[in-house]
Amino acid sequence: MRSMEVTDEWLYQHMPVVDNAMITALENQVDREYVFSKRFEQKMQKVIRREAHPVLTGAQQLLKRIAIFFTGIVCGGLVLTLSVDAYRDKFFMTLKTLREDATQYNYSSEEKDAVLAPTIPTCIPEGYTETD
């Protein structure tokens, strides 16, 4: 076996031929009638739509971030409000008083185990009738 000296000049001279041969061999191995999966096609359609309308994509991302931000604020507020009994009671009492067009019945007691007893009306106002 004879020894061969490989130099940079020799590589520059012969490597383009080797490169072309390798590229030609790889191109001949490619299956030109490859069928892509349905999932891949759907993902590509999504990418194409996103690239066709970059302004809409940016707006969607901004709206998602705003929604996440406000959801975080609401959840944080509810956690802080509902974690303490006094805040929870005040929160629900406020919600009850927001409906001004309805009749409001507010019951509160200082005792923990207080039982509410129904009040029976003693007289019926004019224009009303008693029903069961």
Number of C-alpha atoms within 10 A of each C-alpha: 3 4 5 6 7 8 9 8 8 10 11 10 10 10 11 11 10 11 11 11 12 12 10 11 11 10 11 10 8 9 8 8 6 7 8 8 8 9 9 10 12 11 11 12 12 12 11 11 13 14 12 11 10 11 11 13 14 12 11 12 12 12 12 11 12 12 12 12 12 11 12 12 12 12 12 12 12 14 12 12 16 16 11 10 10 10 14 16 14 13 14 11 13 11 10 14 14 9 10 8 7 9 8 10 7 8 7 8 9 6 7 6 7 9 8 9 6 6 6 6 7 6 7 9 9 6 5 7 7 7 4 2
